[in-house]
């Protein structure tokens, strides 16, 4: 898991295969390193001092927990985790072949 500090005192924890993009207005996009099943949809969150509003949730997100102490924790679905392991294995196999 990777942890990142966000605008307005929020903190987000995401699995290592996801990247967090932010801007100073409090918009957050959590994106996958890979398009799973051809889907490139991102998790979109708008942050403020008092709230975290989720706009879209992609299929590979299993759970999204938002706590009152401004912490966001994202868990991905088991099929996504397995797919990421297989991608990593394919990448390492291709490095050893060449």
C-alpha positions as CSV (number, residue, x, y, z in Angstrom):
1,X,0.0,0.0,0.0
2,X,1.1,3.5,-0.8
3,X,0.1,6.5,1.3
4,X,-0.1,10.1,0.0
5,X,-1.0,13.4,1.6
6,X,-3.6,15.4,-0.2
7,X,-5.2,18.9,-0.2
8,X,-7.1,20.1,2.9
9,X,-5.4,17.7,5.2
10,X,-6.7,14.5,3.6
11,X,-4.6,11.3,3.4
12,X,-5.2,8.5,0.9
13,X,-3.9,4.9,1.0
14,X,-4.0,3.0,-2.2
15,X,-2.6,-0.4,-3.5
16,X,0.8,-0.2,-5.2
17,X,-0.7,-0.7,-8.7
18,X,-2.7,2.5,-8.5
19,X,-1.4,6.0,-9.0
20,X,-2.9,9.2,-7.4
21,X,-3.1,12.4,-9.4
22,X,-4.2,15.6,-7.7
23,X,-4.5,19.4,-8.2
24,X,-4.6,22.3,-5.8
25,X,-8.4,22.6,-6.1
26,X,-8.9,19.3,-4.4
27,X,-9.6,17.1,-7.4
28,X,-8.2,13.6,-7.1
29,X,-8.0,10.9,-9.7
30,X,-6.9,7.4,-8.8
31,X,-5.8,5.6,-11.9
32,X,-4.7,2.0,-12.7
33,X,-1.3,1.4,-14.3
34,X,-3.1,-1.0,-16.7
35,X,-6.4,-0.9,-18.5
36,X,-8.3,-3.8,-17.1
37,X,-10.7,-5.4,-19.6
38,X,-10.2,-2.4,-21.8
39,X,-11.6,0.0,-19.1
40,X,-9.5,3.1,-18.3
41,X,-12.0,4.6,-15.9
42,X,-10.5,6.3,-12.9
43,X,-11.8,6.8,-9.4
44,X,-12.6,10.5,-9.1
45,X,-12.9,12.3,-5.8
46,X,-13.5,16.0,-5.0
47,X,-12.1,17.1,-1.6
48,X,-12.9,20.1,0.5
49,X,-12.2,21.0,4.1
50,X,-15.3,19.1,5.3
51,X,-16.1,16.5,2.7
52,X,-14.9,13.9,0.1
53,X,-17.3,13.4,-2.7
54,X,-16.9,10.4,-5.0
55,X,-17.9,11.1,-8.7
56,X,-17.0,7.8,-10.3
57,X,-15.9,4.4,-9.1
58,X,-14.3,1.9,-11.6
59,X,-15.1,-1.8,-11.5
60,X,-11.7,-2.8,-10.1
61,X,-12.3,-0.9,-6.8
62,X,-13.6,-3.3,-4.2
63,X,-14.0,-0.9,-1.3
64,X,-13.6,2.8,-0.6
65,X,-13.5,3.9,3.1
66,X,-13.7,7.5,4.0
67,X,-13.2,8.2,7.7
68,X,-14.1,11.3,9.8
69,X,-10.4,11.9,10.5
70,X,-9.8,12.7,6.7
71,X,-8.4,9.3,5.7
72,X,-9.4,7.5,2.5
73,X,-8.5,3.8,2.0
74,X,-9.0,2.1,-1.3
75,X,-9.0,-1.7,-1.8
76,X,-9.0,-3.3,-5.2
77,X,-11.0,-6.4,-6.2
78,X,-9.3,-9.8,-6.0
79,X,-9.5,-10.4,-9.7
80,X,-7.7,-7.1,-10.3
81,X,-4.9,-8.0,-7.8
82,X,-4.5,-11.3,-9.6
83,X,-4.3,-9.6,-13.0
84,X,-1.6,-7.2,-11.7
85,X,0.5,-10.1,-10.4
86,X,0.2,-11.8,-13.8
87,X,1.2,-8.5,-15.6
88,X,4.2,-8.2,-13.4
89,X,5.2,-11.8,-14.0
90,X,4.9,-11.3,-17.8
91,X,7.1,-8.2,-17.6
92,X,9.8,-10.0,-15.6
93,X,9.6,-13.0,-18.0
94,X,10.1,-10.8,-21.0
95,X,13.2,-9.2,-19.4
96,X,14.8,-12.6,-18.9
97,X,14.1,-13.8,-22.5
98,X,16.0,-10.9,-24.2
